């Protein structure tokens, strides 16, 4: 019996495909990037880069990637199940869903909340349904894990009709990552996931932080869109809403301001040169003042949000760093935790420098009030796990209750 699970993650300009077995072991992956550009290409893990047709769209790129996986023996004629990352599920989805016409229509209805993501997520769904019409397919939503937020945490203090008429509220994102690291932290701390309370900091090109109490999300930094919250690679995070009016008075339209805050701000905007934390830190060490500022603002705002997340918890089992920056930047972790002396967080420099590898992910000092962990996220593995559970009707014993 084929036990392969295909995971599809369609981004705005890329498609990642990964194959897992039922045990959650990664078997192969490939990334189609620069979609819609003349130099679109497929980058297989451990294989040679393959040129895609010029200006290939998501459907063409996905089909080419699946063909490569099959031709190279990584994927059989048909997988057991297919899991799709879908960015926005609105209030319609509190957990992963088996795809059918009704679910697809509901995803389409959420497209206005994520216009850059849900349409391309749907393009991936449509393409795999054409290729594998008899294979059960599952949508796993970035927002679903956060549907347990209490009402006071998701309501915006704006006229209520905005929510009633248009669904304007805080939704949160990166839910698959936050759920995974919360469950993994509980496992490492030898606690049942449903009794664990952690603060999870997902730090990559996109950044968010979540307070998880008894296995459930109770507060998070991203809101209606992924623009709210922390400083990110090219996204500003929190700014004064009055900035729109101020910039309009300078001749900058709301549309241009939106583009600036999403694509020209964050680390890139502050440094003026890069959105990549590795390059930024290298320049900062060489005396670049703008890069030093970007680093300091990033860490300060992250620390401030960590403190804010504690308001939603009765106790704290661990602070967890994850994502590309969270897992790999000892400097970001050290500087962030240095701001958190009053709440009692302390970092062990040696453990931090080796990313906790010698201590099962722990980087906290012996006198730290709370454990601090580094846990690599495995979003695709989480999607695969939820996909096979729904597709086969098997209960997922590791999945937190999320109703």
C-alpha positions, 0 to 999 in steps of 0.5 A: 500500500502506498503510504506517501503523503504529498504536501503542497505549499503555494506561495506568492512566487514559489511552490514547495512540494514535499513527500513524507511517509506515514511516520512523518519522515521526509522523503524528498522535496523540491522548490519551484521559485521565481514563478511568473518570471523569465528565469523560473526554475525548479530546485530539487533537494539534492538534485540539479536545478531544472529550468521551467518554461519562461513565465511559468505560472503556479499550475505549470510549476506544480505539475513540473515539480510533481513530474520530477518527483515521479521521474526520480522515484520519489513519488509513486503513481498516486500518493495516499493523501495530499495536504495543502497549506492554505493561508486564510481560513477566516472564521470558517475553519477551526481545523484542517478540512477534507477538500470538497466543493463546499470547502473550496467555495469557503476558501474562495470566500476568504480570498479578499482577506488574503488576496496574494495567497488564497488564490494561489493556494487554490491554484495548487488545489485545482492542479493536484485535483486534476492530476490525482482526482481519486486521492483525498486532499486536505486543506491545512489553514495558517489561521485555524490554530488561532480560532481559539483566541478569546473574544477580547483578543481578536476584536479590534476597537473599531466600529462593530459593523466592520466585523459584522459586515466584513469580518474585520478582526484579528485572525493570526497566522503561522498557526501550523508552526506554532502548534507544532513547536508547542507540541514538541516543547511539551514532549521535550518537557515531558508534559501532555500537550493539552496542559502545556503553556508556551510562548512561541516566537516564529522568526523568519522572513515573516515573524509572529509570536503566539501565547499558547495556554493549555495547548490552545492559542490565546493571543498572537501578534499577526491580525487581520493580515500578516502585516500586524505585529513584529518587525519582519524581513520586508514588513513593518509590523505595528505602525501608527495607523495615522501614518496613512494620512500623514503619507497621503499629505505627502502625495503617497497613495494608500495603495503605495503605502500598503506596498511600502509597508509590506515590501519595503519596510522591516529589516529592509527598510531600516537597513536600506540594504537587506531583508536577510538577517545573516547579511544584516548582522555581518554588516552591523558587525562591520560598523554599518549604523543602519544595520545596527539600528535594524537589529536593535529595533527587531530584538527590542520589539520582539522582547516587548511582544514576549512580555505582552504575551505573558499577560494571556498566560497563568503560567509559562512552561517555556519560551520557544524560538523557531523559524529560520532566524529563531533557530539559527541566530544566537545574536538575535536570541541573546539580544532579545533575552537581554531585554527580558531581565525583569520577567526573569529570563536568562540565557546560557551563552554556550548553549545559545551559541550551539543553538541548544544542540547539547541540551535537547534545545535548551538555551536557558541559564540555570537561574532563568525563571523560565526555560528557553528552547530552540526548536526547529519548526516542521510545518510541512510534516505537520501538514502531512500528519493532519492530511493523513489523519483526515484522509484515512479517518485515523485520529491524530494522537499528537494533535492538540484539541482545537475546536 
